[in-house]
Amino acid sequence: MLSRLAHRLDHALQARLPEQRLFLKSDTETRFVRLRPSTQAAAILVFCLATGWMMFASAMVLIGAVSSGNRAEDYARQIALYESRLTTVSAERDQRAAEAASAQDRFNLALEQVSNMQSLLLASEDRLHELETGIDVIQATLRRVIQERDQARATAETVTAALNGKAGTATDMGRVVDTERTLAFLTAALTDAAKSRDAALDLVDKAEAQTAEIARQKRALESRDAIIFAKLEEALTVSVEPLNKMFRAAGLNPDDLISAVRRGYSGQGGPLSPIMLSTSGQVASPEELRANAILEGLDKMNLYRLAAFEVPFMIPLKTAYRFTSGFGTRDDPMGRGNRMHEGQDLAGAYGSPVYATADGVVTYAGWENGYGRLIKIRHAFGIETRYAHLSQIRVNVGDKVSRGERIGDMGNSGRSTGTHLHYEVHIDGRAVNPMTFIKAANHVF
């Protein structure tokens, strides 16, 4: 059956591929090889398939090279974009810090001016009180003098009437002289009292004018202080709100963090104390209440700053890198099925510096199965960070490290398929997504 099919195939191909004979001659004999049409067709088919495969492979290589070039360009553009973003964020952070420092200076100047004006007002009030006391004394004296004048006039009228009824005697003439002398004395006393009263009234007018001027200056100062307070409150809101948002985005309660930092604070300075301008036990003025509210906000911002350095709001790399495997379940790269990946992988150059993302204490620095060379750092608030697959460890157990301090180098140790850093964040022993903290820091850093 097969021979018949081969014969029919040869007959069909005979017109286009006639039978060929290849002669092989030696010294003793001559042989030939018959190339049937089917054999020639098979050879041509094999040649075409080989040529097509070579063309296809070449095309795939070219496409791969072009695609690789495009990925490299995209990677370079992403790095440039990220560096530009980092530069912009850094400039904004520096600007916010400068604004806060300027606001603090303006606030200190305003407090000094308020204190000086308070002193002036107290002195003016004391002077006004003295003037009011002097006026009361002068008015009482005037009333007494007026009463004495009226009595003297009544006495003079009585004496005049008596003299008119008993004129012509020597005794009566002596009485008239005494009365005239008495009237002259009373007139002089009344004139002096009137001059003293006029002088006191002039002094009162000047005191009232001075008081009105001080009140005007006080209103102007209060208006300027209101503007300064508004600027300080605005600057404080701009500075505190991003920090509050950052902690909440990381899943941390800002109030709990502030309470924890306040309980454990042991640095120089301590929290800012409220202003107490009144020493007489009186109710605080609105300016004092407003100033104390700003001081409380500054104290809160300072505590936020302390807490931020103890929470891993930082990327552990400063050189070029790219995010690879993220937090969550994934296909195991070693082919062992679907597994939980408890960290974030960052691929970069071998030996790239690795930095601590927050202040803390090194609790582990050595080799651990799967992780390779591993560093564990314990931070405040029950937080722990881990840095795995390192090529070199630069810290020891018990070392206190600061945020941004170099602790090791990126590598490929342990259960790894390529150079990268495996970064983990744990809270109270439970692994959480590190990207939550990294993205939350974008609100401030």
The 8 nearest C-alpha neighbors of each residue, nearest first, counted from 0:
[[1, 3, 2, 4, 5, 6, 7, 8],
 [2, 0, 4, 3, 5, 6, 7, 8],
 [1, 3, 5, 4, 0, 6, 7, 8],
 [2, 4, 6, 0, 1, 5, 7, 8],
 [3, 5, 1, 7, 2, 6, 8, 0],
 [6, 4, 2, 8, 3, 7, 9, 1],
 [5, 7, 3, 9, 4, 8, 2, 10],
 [6, 8, 10, 4, 9, 5, 3, 11],
 [9, 7, 5, 11, 10, 6, 4, 12],
 [10, 8, 6, 12, 36, 7, 11, 37],
 [9, 11, 7, 13, 8, 12, 6, 14],
 [12, 10, 8, 9, 13, 7, 14, 15],
 [11, 13, 9, 10, 16, 14, 15, 36],
 [14, 12, 17, 10, 16, 15, 11, 9],
 [13, 15, 12, 16, 17, 11, 10, 36],
 [16, 14, 12, 13, 17, 36, 11, 18],
 [15, 17, 13, 36, 12, 14, 18, 39],
 [18, 16, 13, 36, 14, 15, 19, 12],
 [17, 19, 35, 36, 34, 16, 20, 13],
 [20, 18, 34, 33, 17, 35, 21, 36],
 [19, 21, 33, 32, 34, 31, 22, 18],
 [20, 22, 32, 31, 33, 23, 19, 34],
 [23, 21, 31, 30, 20, 32, 24, 29],
 [24, 22, 30, 31, 29, 21, 25, 32],
 [25, 23, 29, 30, 28, 22, 26, 27],
 [24, 26, 28, 27, 29, 23, 30, 22],
 [27, 25, 28, 24, 29, 23, 30, 22],
 [28, 26, 25, 29, 24, 30, 23, 22],
 [27, 29, 25, 26, 24, 30, 23, 31],
 [28, 30, 24, 23, 25, 31, 22, 27],
 [31, 29, 23, 22, 24, 28, 32, 25],
 [30, 32, 22, 21, 23, 20, 33, 29],
 [33, 31, 21, 20, 22, 34, 30, 23],
 [32, 34, 20, 19, 35, 21, 31, 18],
 [35, 33, 19, 18, 20, 38, 39, 32],
 [34, 36, 18, 38, 37, 33, 39, 19],
 [35, 37, 39, 16, 9, 38, 18, 12],
 [38, 36, 40, 39, 35, 9, 41, 8],
 [39, 37, 41, 35, 40, 36, 34, 42],
 [38, 40, 36, 42, 37, 41, 43, 35],
 [41, 39, 37, 43, 42, 38, 44, 36],
 [40, 42, 44, 38, 39, 43, 37, 45],
 [43, 41, 39, 45, 44, 40, 46, 38],
 [42, 44, 46, 40, 41, 45, 47, 39],
 [45, 43, 41, 47, 46, 42, 40, 48],
 [44, 46, 48, 42, 47, 43, 49, 41],
 [47, 45, 43, 49, 44, 48, 50, 42],
 [48, 46, 50, 44, 49, 45, 51, 43],
 [47, 49, 51, 45, 50, 46, 52, 44],
 [50, 48, 52, 46, 51, 47, 45, 53],
 [49, 51, 47, 53, 48, 52, 46, 54],
 [52, 50, 48, 54, 53, 49, 47, 55],
 [51, 53, 55, 49, 54, 50, 56, 48],
 [54, 52, 56, 50, 51, 55, 57, 49],
 [53, 55, 51, 57, 52, 56, 58, 50],
 [56, 54, 52, 58, 57, 53, 51, 59],
 [57, 55, 59, 53, 58, 54, 52, 60],
 [56, 58, 60, 54, 55, 59, 53, 61],
 [57, 59, 55, 61, 56, 60, 62, 54],
 [60, 58, 62, 56, 61, 57, 63, 55],
 [59, 61, 63, 57, 58, 62, 64, 56],
 [62, 60, 64, 58, 63, 59, 65, 57],
 [63, 61, 59, 65, 64, 60, 66, 58],
 [62, 64, 66, 60, 61, 65, 67, 59],
 [65, 63, 67, 61, 62, 66, 60, 68],
 [64, 66, 68, 62, 67, 63, 61, 69],
 [67, 65, 63, 69, 68, 64, 62, 70],
 [68, 66, 64, 70, 69, 65, 63, 71],
 [67, 69, 65, 71, 66, 70, 64, 72],
 [68, 70, 66, 72, 71, 67, 73, 65],
 [71, 69, 73, 67, 72, 68, 74, 66],
 [70, 72, 74, 68, 69, 73, 75, 67],
 [71, 73, 75, 69, 70, 74, 76, 68],
 [74, 72, 70, 76, 75, 71, 77, 69],
 [73, 75, 71, 77, 72, 76, 70, 78],
 [76, 74, 72, 78, 73, 77, 71, 79],
 [75, 77, 73, 79, 74, 78, 80, 72],
 [78, 76, 80, 74, 79, 75, 81, 73],
 [77, 79, 81, 75, 76, 80, 82, 74],
 [78, 80, 76, 82, 77, 81, 83, 75],
 [81, 79, 77, 83, 78, 82, 76, 84],
 [82, 80, 84, 78, 83, 79, 77, 85],
 [83, 81, 85, 79, 84, 80, 78, 86],
 [84, 82, 80, 86, 81, 85, 79, 87],
 [83, 85, 81, 87, 82, 86, 88, 80],
 [86, 84, 82, 88, 83, 87, 89, 81],
 [87, 85, 83, 89, 84, 88, 82, 90],
 [88, 86, 84, 90, 89, 85, 91, 83],
 [87, 89, 91, 85, 90, 86, 92, 84],
 [88, 90, 92, 86, 87, 91, 85, 93],
 [89, 91, 87, 93, 92, 88, 94, 86],
 [92, 90, 94, 88, 89, 93, 95, 87],
 [91, 93, 89, 95, 94, 90, 88, 96],
 [92, 94, 96, 90, 91, 95, 97, 89],
 [93, 95, 91, 97, 92, 96, 98, 90],
 [96, 94, 98, 92, 97, 93, 99, 91],
 [95, 97, 93, 99, 94, 98, 92, 100],
 [98, 96, 94, 100, 99, 95, 101, 93],
 [99, 97, 95, 101, 96, 100, 102, 94],
 [98, 100, 102, 96, 97, 101, 103, 95],
 [101, 99, 103, 97, 102, 98, 96, 104],
 [102, 100, 98, 104, 103, 99, 97, 105],
 [101, 103, 99, 105, 100, 104, 231, 106],
 [102, 104, 106, 100, 101, 105, 99, 107],
 [105, 103, 101, 107, 106, 102, 108, 100],
 [106, 104, 108, 102, 107, 103, 109, 101],
 [105, 107, 103, 109, 104, 108, 102, 110],
 [106, 108, 110, 104, 109, 105, 103, 111],
 [109, 107, 105, 111, 106, 110, 112, 104],
 [110, 108, 106, 112, 111, 107, 113, 105],
 [109, 111, 113, 107, 108, 112, 114, 106],
 [110, 112, 114, 108, 109, 113, 115, 107],
 [113, 111, 109, 115, 114, 110, 116, 108],
 [114, 112, 110, 116, 111, 115, 117, 109],
 [113, 115, 117, 111, 112, 116, 110, 118],
 [116, 114, 112, 118, 117, 113, 111, 119],
 [115, 117, 119, 113, 118, 114, 120, 112],
 [118, 116, 114, 120, 115, 119, 113, 121],
 [117, 119, 115, 121, 116, 120, 122, 114],
 [120, 118, 116, 122, 117, 121, 123, 115],
 [119, 121, 123, 117, 122, 118, 124, 116],
 [120, 122, 124, 118, 123, 119, 117, 125],
 [123, 121, 125, 119, 124, 120, 126, 118],
 [124, 122, 120, 126, 125, 121, 127, 119],
 [123, 125, 127, 121, 122, 126, 120, 128],
 [124, 126, 128, 122, 123, 127, 121, 129],
 [127, 125, 123, 129, 128, 124, 122, 130],
 [128, 126, 130, 124, 129, 125, 123, 131],
 [127, 129, 125, 131, 126, 130, 124, 132],
 [130, 128, 132, 126, 127, 131, 133, 125],
 [131, 129, 127, 133, 132, 128, 134, 126],
 [130, 132, 134, 128, 129, 133, 127, 135],
 [131, 133, 129, 135, 130, 134, 128, 136],
 [134, 132, 130, 136, 135, 131, 137, 129],
 [133, 135, 137, 131, 136, 132, 138, 130],
 [134, 136, 138, 132, 133, 137, 139, 131],
 [135, 137, 133, 139, 134, 138, 140, 132],
 [138, 136, 140, 134, 139, 135, 141, 133],
 [137, 139, 141, 135, 140, 136, 134, 142],
 [138, 140, 136, 142, 137, 141, 135, 143],
 [141, 139, 137, 143, 138, 142, 144, 136],
 [142, 140, 138, 144, 143, 139, 145, 137],
 [141, 143, 145, 139, 140, 144, 146, 138],
 [142, 144, 140, 146, 141, 145, 147, 139],
 [145, 143, 147, 141, 146, 142, 148, 140],
 [146, 144, 148, 142, 147, 143, 141, 149],
 [145, 147, 143, 149, 144, 148, 142, 150],
 [146, 148, 144, 150, 145, 149, 151, 143],
 [149, 147, 145, 151, 150, 146, 144, 152],
 [150, 148, 152, 146, 151, 147, 145, 153],
 [149, 151, 147, 153, 148, 152, 154, 146],
 [152, 150, 148, 154, 149, 153, 155, 147],
 [151, 153, 155, 149, 154, 150, 156, 148],
 [152, 154, 150, 156, 151, 155, 149, 157],
 [153, 155, 151, 157, 152, 156, 150, 158],
 [156, 154, 152, 158, 157, 153, 151, 159],
 [157, 155, 159, 153, 154, 158, 152, 160],
 [156, 158, 154, 160, 155, 159, 153, 161],
 [157, 159, 161, 155, 160, 156, 162, 154],
 [160, 158, 156, 162, 161, 157, 155, 163],
 [159, 161, 163, 157, 158, 162, 156, 164],
 [160, 162, 158, 164, 159, 163, 165, 157],
 [163, 161, 159, 165, 164, 160, 166, 158],
 [162, 164, 160, 161, 165, 166, 159, 158],
 [165, 163, 161, 162, 166, 160, 159, 167],
 [166, 164, 162, 163, 161, 167, 171, 168],
 [165, 167, 162, 163, 168, 164, 171, 172],
 [168, 166, 165, 169, 171, 172, 170, 162],
 [169, 167, 171, 170, 166, 172, 165, 173],
 [170, 168, 172, 171, 173, 167, 174, 166],
 [171, 169, 173, 172, 168, 174, 167, 175],
 [170, 172, 174, 168, 169, 173, 175, 162],
 [171, 173, 175, 169, 174, 170, 176, 168],
 [174, 172, 176, 170, 175, 171, 177, 169],
 [173, 175, 171, 177, 172, 176, 178, 170],
 [176, 174, 172, 178, 173, 177, 179, 171],
 [177, 175, 179, 173, 178, 174, 180, 172],
 [178, 176, 174, 180, 175, 179, 181, 173],
 [177, 179, 181, 175, 180, 176, 174, 182],
 [180, 178, 182, 176, 181, 177, 183, 175],
 [179, 181, 183, 177, 178, 182, 176, 184],
 [180, 182, 178, 184, 179, 183, 177, 185],
 [183, 181, 179, 185, 184, 180, 186, 178],
 [182, 184, 186, 180, 181, 185, 179, 187],
 [185, 183, 181, 187, 182, 186, 188, 180],
 [184, 186, 188, 182, 187, 183, 189, 181],
 [185, 187, 183, 189, 184, 188, 182, 190],
 [188, 186, 190, 184, 185, 189, 183, 191],
 [189, 187, 185, 191, 190, 186, 192, 184],
 [190, 188, 192, 186, 191, 187, 185, 193],
 [189, 191, 187, 193, 188, 192, 186, 194],
 [192, 190, 194, 188, 193, 189, 195, 187],
 [191, 193, 189, 195, 194, 190, 196, 188],
 [192, 194, 196, 190, 195, 191, 189, 197],
 [195, 193, 197, 191, 196, 192, 198, 190],
 [196, 194, 192, 198, 193, 197, 199, 191],
 [195, 197, 193, 199, 194, 198, 192, 200],
 [198, 196, 200, 194, 199, 195, 193, 201],
 [197, 199, 195, 201, 200, 196, 194, 202],
 [200, 198, 202, 196, 197, 201, 195, 203],
 [199, 201, 203, 197, 202, 198, 196, 204],
 [202, 200, 204, 198, 203, 199, 197, 205],
 [201, 203, 199, 205, 200, 204, 206, 198],
 [202, 204, 200, 206, 201, 205, 207, 199],
 [205, 203, 201, 207, 202, 206, 208, 200],
 [206, 204, 208, 202, 207, 203, 209, 201],
 [205, 207, 203, 209, 204, 208, 210, 202],
 [206, 208, 210, 204, 209, 205, 203, 211],
 [209, 207, 205, 211, 210, 206, 204, 212],
 [210, 208, 206, 212, 211, 207, 205, 213],
 [209, 211, 207, 213, 208, 212, 206, 214],
 [210, 212, 214, 208, 209, 213, 207, 215],
 [213, 211, 215, 209, 214, 210, 216, 208],
 [212, 214, 216, 210, 215, 211, 217, 209],
 [213, 215, 217, 211, 212, 216, 210, 218],
 [216, 214, 212, 218, 217, 213, 211, 219],
 [217, 215, 213, 219, 214, 218, 220, 212],
 [216, 218, 214, 220, 215, 219, 221, 213],
 [217, 219, 221, 215, 220, 216, 222, 214],
 [220, 218, 216, 222, 217, 221, 223, 215],
 [219, 221, 217, 223, 222, 218, 224, 216],
 [220, 222, 224, 218, 219, 223, 217, 225],
 [223, 221, 219, 225, 220, 224, 218, 226],
 [222, 224, 220, 226, 225, 221, 219, 227],
 [225, 223, 221, 227, 226, 222, 228, 220],
 [224, 226, 228, 222, 223, 227, 221, 229],
 [225, 227, 229, 223, 224, 228, 230, 222],
 [228, 226, 224, 230, 229, 225, 231, 223],
 [227, 229, 231, 225, 230, 226, 224, 232],
 [228, 230, 226, 232, 227, 231, 225, 233],
 [231, 229, 233, 227, 228, 232, 234, 226],
 [232, 230, 228, 234, 233, 229, 102, 235],
 [231, 233, 235, 229, 230, 234, 228, 236],
 [232, 234, 230, 236, 235, 231, 229, 237],
 [235, 233, 237, 231, 236, 232, 230, 238],
 [234, 236, 232, 238, 233, 237, 239, 231],
 [235, 237, 233, 239, 238, 234, 240, 232],
 [236, 238, 234, 235, 240, 239, 233, 241],
 [239, 237, 235, 236, 240, 234, 241, 95],
 [240, 238, 236, 242, 241, 300, 237, 235],
 [239, 241, 243, 242, 236, 237, 238, 244],
 [242, 240, 244, 243, 442, 239, 443, 245],
 [243, 241, 245, 239, 244, 240, 246, 443],
 [242, 244, 240, 241, 245, 246, 239, 247],
 [243, 245, 241, 247, 242, 246, 248, 240],
 [244, 246, 439, 242, 248, 243, 247, 442],
 [247, 245, 249, 251, 243, 248, 244, 253],
 [246, 248, 250, 244, 251, 249, 245, 252],
 [249, 247, 245, 250, 439, 246, 244, 435],
 [250, 248, 246, 436, 247, 435, 251, 439],
 [249, 251, 247, 248, 246, 252, 435, 436],
 [252, 250, 247, 246, 249, 253, 248, 256],
 [251, 253, 255, 254, 247, 256, 246, 250],
 [254, 252, 256, 255, 246, 257, 251, 243],
 [255, 253, 257, 256, 252, 258, 259, 251],
 [254, 256, 258, 252, 253, 257, 259, 251],
 [257, 255, 253, 259, 254, 258, 260, 252],
 [256, 258, 254, 260, 259, 255, 261, 253],
 [259, 257, 261, 255, 256, 260, 262, 254],
 [258, 260, 256, 262, 257, 261, 255, 263],
 [261, 259, 263, 257, 262, 258, 264, 256],
 [260, 262, 258, 264, 259, 263, 257, 302],
 [263, 261, 259, 260, 264, 258, 257, 265],
 [262, 264, 260, 261, 259, 265, 258, 266],
 [265, 263, 261, 260, 262, 266, 269, 259],
 [264, 266, 263, 267, 269, 262, 261, 268],
 [267, 265, 264, 268, 269, 263, 270, 305],
 [266, 268, 269, 265, 264, 270, 271, 305],
 [269, 267, 266, 270, 271, 265, 264, 272],
 [268, 270, 267, 271, 266, 264, 265, 272],
 [271, 269, 298, 272, 268, 261, 301, 302],
 [270, 272, 298, 294, 269, 273, 295, 297],
 [271, 273, 270, 274, 294, 295, 291, 269],
 [274, 272, 291, 275, 271, 294, 295, 290],
 [273, 275, 291, 276, 287, 272, 290, 294],
 [274, 276, 277, 273, 278, 287, 283, 291],
 [277, 275, 274, 278, 287, 114, 283, 117],
 [278, 276, 275, 279, 281, 280, 283, 282],
 [277, 279, 280, 276, 275, 281, 283, 282],
 [280, 278, 281, 277, 282, 276, 275, 283],
 [279, 281, 278, 277, 282, 283, 275, 276],
 [282, 280, 279, 283, 277, 278, 284, 276],
 [281, 283, 284, 280, 277, 279, 285, 287],
 [284, 282, 287, 281, 288, 285, 277, 275],
 [283, 285, 287, 286, 288, 282, 277, 289],
 [286, 284, 288, 287, 289, 283, 290, 282],
 [287, 285, 289, 284, 288, 290, 283, 224],
 [288, 286, 290, 284, 285, 289, 283, 291],
 [287, 289, 285, 291, 286, 290, 292, 284],
 [290, 288, 286, 292, 287, 291, 285, 293],
 [289, 291, 287, 293, 292, 288, 286, 294],
 [290, 292, 294, 288, 273, 293, 289, 287],
 [293, 291, 295, 289, 290, 294, 288, 296],
 [294, 292, 296, 290, 295, 291, 297, 289],
 [295, 293, 291, 297, 296, 292, 298, 290],
 [294, 296, 298, 292, 293, 297, 299, 291],
 [295, 297, 293, 299, 294, 298, 300, 292],
 [298, 296, 300, 294, 299, 295, 301, 293],
 [297, 299, 295, 301, 296, 300, 271, 270],
 [298, 300, 296, 302, 297, 301, 295, 303],
 [299, 301, 303, 297, 302, 298, 239, 296],
 [302, 300, 304, 298, 303, 299, 297, 305],
 [303, 301, 305, 299, 304, 300, 257, 306],
 [304, 302, 300, 306, 301, 305, 307, 299],
 [303, 305, 301, 307, 302, 306, 300, 308],
 [304, 306, 302, 303, 307, 308, 301, 309],
 [305, 307, 303, 309, 304, 308, 302, 310],
 [308, 306, 304, 310, 309, 305, 303, 312],
 [307, 309, 357, 306, 305, 310, 358, 402],
 [308, 310, 358, 357, 306, 307, 379, 378],
 [309, 311, 307, 357, 308, 312, 306, 378],
 [312, 310, 356, 357, 313, 309, 436, 308],
 [313, 311, 440, 436, 437, 310, 356, 307],
 [314, 312, 356, 311, 437, 315, 440, 357],
 [313, 315, 316, 437, 356, 312, 317, 354],
 [314, 316, 354, 353, 356, 355, 313, 317],
 [317, 315, 353, 314, 318, 354, 352, 320],
 [316, 318, 319, 315, 314, 352, 353, 354],
 [317, 319, 316, 320, 351, 352, 347, 348],
 [320, 318, 347, 317, 78, 321, 348, 316],
 [321, 319, 347, 346, 345, 318, 322, 316],
 [320, 322, 346, 345, 323, 347, 319, 344],
 [321, 323, 345, 344, 346, 324, 320, 325],
 [322, 324, 344, 345, 325, 321, 346, 343],
 [325, 323, 344, 343, 322, 326, 345, 340],
 [324, 326, 343, 344, 323, 327, 342, 340],
 [325, 327, 342, 341, 340, 343, 432, 324],
 [328, 326, 340, 339, 341, 325, 329, 342],
 [327, 329, 339, 338, 340, 337, 326, 330],
 [330, 328, 337, 338, 331, 339, 327, 340],
 [331, 329, 337, 336, 332, 338, 328, 334],
 [330, 332, 334, 333, 335, 336, 337, 338],
 [333, 331, 334, 330, 416, 335, 415, 336],
 [334, 332, 331, 335, 416, 336, 414, 330],
 [333, 335, 331, 332, 336, 330, 337, 338],
 [336, 334, 331, 333, 337, 332, 330, 338],
 [337, 335, 331, 330, 334, 338, 329, 333],
 [336, 338, 330, 329, 331, 328, 335, 339],
 [339, 337, 328, 329, 331, 330, 336, 340],
 [338, 340, 328, 327, 341, 329, 337, 326],
 [341, 339, 327, 326, 328, 342, 338, 329],
 [342, 340, 326, 430, 339, 327, 423, 431],
 [343, 341, 423, 326, 422, 340, 421, 325],
 [342, 344, 325, 422, 326, 421, 324, 433],
 [345, 343, 421, 324, 323, 420, 322, 325],
 [346, 344, 322, 420, 419, 321, 323, 320],
 [347, 345, 419, 321, 320, 418, 420, 322],
 [348, 346, 320, 419, 319, 349, 345, 418],
 [347, 349, 351, 350, 418, 346, 409, 320],
 [348, 350, 410, 409, 351, 418, 347, 419],
 [349, 351, 408, 409, 410, 348, 352, 390],
 [350, 352, 409, 408, 348, 349, 353, 318],
 [353, 351, 408, 407, 350, 409, 405, 354],
 [352, 354, 407, 408, 316, 315, 405, 406],
 [355, 353, 405, 315, 404, 403, 406, 356],
 [356, 354, 403, 402, 404, 357, 315, 406],
 [355, 357, 311, 313, 402, 315, 403, 354],
 [358, 356, 402, 311, 309, 308, 310, 355],
 [359, 357, 401, 402, 309, 400, 308, 378],
 [358, 360, 378, 377, 400, 399, 376, 357],
 [359, 361, 399, 377, 376, 398, 397, 400],
 [360, 362, 376, 396, 397, 398, 363, 375],
 [361, 363, 396, 375, 376, 397, 360, 377],
 [364, 362, 375, 374, 396, 361, 365, 376],
 [365, 363, 374, 373, 396, 395, 375, 362],
 [364, 366, 372, 373, 363, 367, 374, 392],
 [365, 367, 372, 371, 373, 368, 364, 370],
 [368, 366, 371, 370, 369, 372, 373, 365],
 [369, 367, 370, 371, 413, 366, 414, 372],
 [368, 370, 414, 413, 371, 367, 415, 388],
 [371, 369, 387, 413, 367, 368, 388, 373],
 [413, 370, 372, 412, 388, 366, 367, 369],
 [371, 373, 366, 389, 388, 365, 387, 412],
 [372, 374, 387, 365, 386, 364, 366, 371],
 [375, 373, 364, 386, 363, 385, 376, 387],
 [374, 376, 385, 363, 362, 384, 361, 364],
 [377, 375, 361, 384, 360, 362, 383, 359],
 [376, 378, 383, 360, 359, 382, 361, 362],
 [379, 377, 359, 382, 383, 309, 358, 376],
 [378, 380, 381, 309, 382, 377, 310, 359],
 [379, 381, 382, 378, 256, 259, 426, 310],
 [382, 380, 427, 426, 379, 378, 383, 377],
 [383, 381, 426, 378, 380, 425, 379, 377],
 [382, 384, 377, 425, 376, 378, 424, 426],
 [385, 383, 424, 376, 423, 375, 425, 377],
 [384, 386, 375, 423, 422, 374, 387, 424],
 [387, 385, 422, 374, 373, 421, 375, 420],
 [386, 388, 373, 421, 370, 389, 372, 420],
 [389, 387, 412, 371, 411, 372, 410, 370],
 [390, 388, 410, 409, 372, 387, 391, 408],
 [389, 391, 410, 408, 409, 412, 411, 350],
 [392, 390, 408, 407, 389, 393, 372, 409],
 [391, 393, 407, 394, 406, 408, 389, 364],
 [392, 394, 407, 406, 391, 395, 405, 408],
 [395, 393, 406, 392, 398, 396, 364, 407],
 [394, 396, 398, 364, 397, 361, 393, 363],
 [395, 397, 361, 362, 363, 398, 364, 394],
 [396, 398, 361, 360, 362, 395, 399, 363],
 [399, 397, 361, 396, 360, 395, 400, 394],
 [398, 400, 360, 359, 397, 361, 401, 358],
 [401, 399, 359, 358, 360, 398, 404, 402],
 [402, 400, 358, 404, 403, 357, 359, 355],
 [401, 403, 357, 358, 356, 355, 404, 308],
 [402, 404, 354, 355, 356, 401, 405, 357],
 [405, 403, 354, 401, 355, 402, 406, 400],
 [406, 404, 354, 353, 407, 355, 352, 403],
 [405, 407, 393, 354, 394, 353, 404, 355],
 [408, 406, 392, 393, 353, 391, 405, 352],
 [407, 409, 352, 350, 391, 353, 351, 390],
 [410, 408, 389, 350, 351, 390, 349, 420],
 [411, 409, 390, 389, 418, 349, 388, 412],
 [410, 412, 418, 388, 417, 415, 419, 389],
 [413, 411, 388, 371, 410, 389, 372, 390],
 [371, 412, 414, 369, 370, 415, 388, 368],
 [413, 415, 369, 370, 412, 371, 416, 368],
 [416, 414, 417, 413, 411, 412, 388, 418],
 [415, 417, 414, 418, 411, 332, 333, 419],
 [418, 416, 411, 415, 419, 346, 410, 412],
 [419, 417, 411, 410, 349, 346, 347, 348],
 [418, 420, 346, 345, 347, 410, 409, 417],
 [421, 419, 345, 344, 409, 387, 388, 422],
 [420, 422, 344, 387, 343, 386, 342, 388],
 [423, 421, 386, 343, 342, 385, 420, 344],
 [422, 424, 342, 385, 384, 433, 343, 341],
 [425, 423, 384, 433, 431, 383, 430, 385],
 [424, 426, 430, 383, 429, 428, 382, 431],
 [427, 425, 382, 429, 428, 381, 383, 430],
 [428, 426, 381, 429, 382, 425, 383, 380],
 [427, 429, 426, 425, 430, 383, 381, 382],
 [430, 428, 425, 426, 427, 431, 424, 382],
 [431, 429, 425, 424, 341, 426, 428, 432],
 [432, 430, 425, 424, 433, 429, 426, 341],
 [431, 433, 434, 326, 435, 342, 424, 430],
 [434, 432, 435, 424, 436, 423, 431, 343],
 [433, 435, 437, 436, 432, 438, 343, 439],
 [436, 434, 433, 249, 438, 437, 432, 439],
 [435, 437, 439, 249, 434, 312, 438, 433],
 [438, 436, 434, 440, 439, 435, 312, 313],
 [439, 437, 441, 440, 435, 436, 434, 442],
 [440, 438, 245, 436, 441, 248, 437, 249],
 [441, 439, 312, 442, 438, 437, 444, 443],
 [440, 442, 438, 439, 443, 444, 437, 245],
 [443, 441, 440, 241, 245, 439, 444, 244],
 [442, 444, 441, 440, 241, 242, 92, 245],
 [443, 440, 441, 88, 92, 442, 89, 313]]
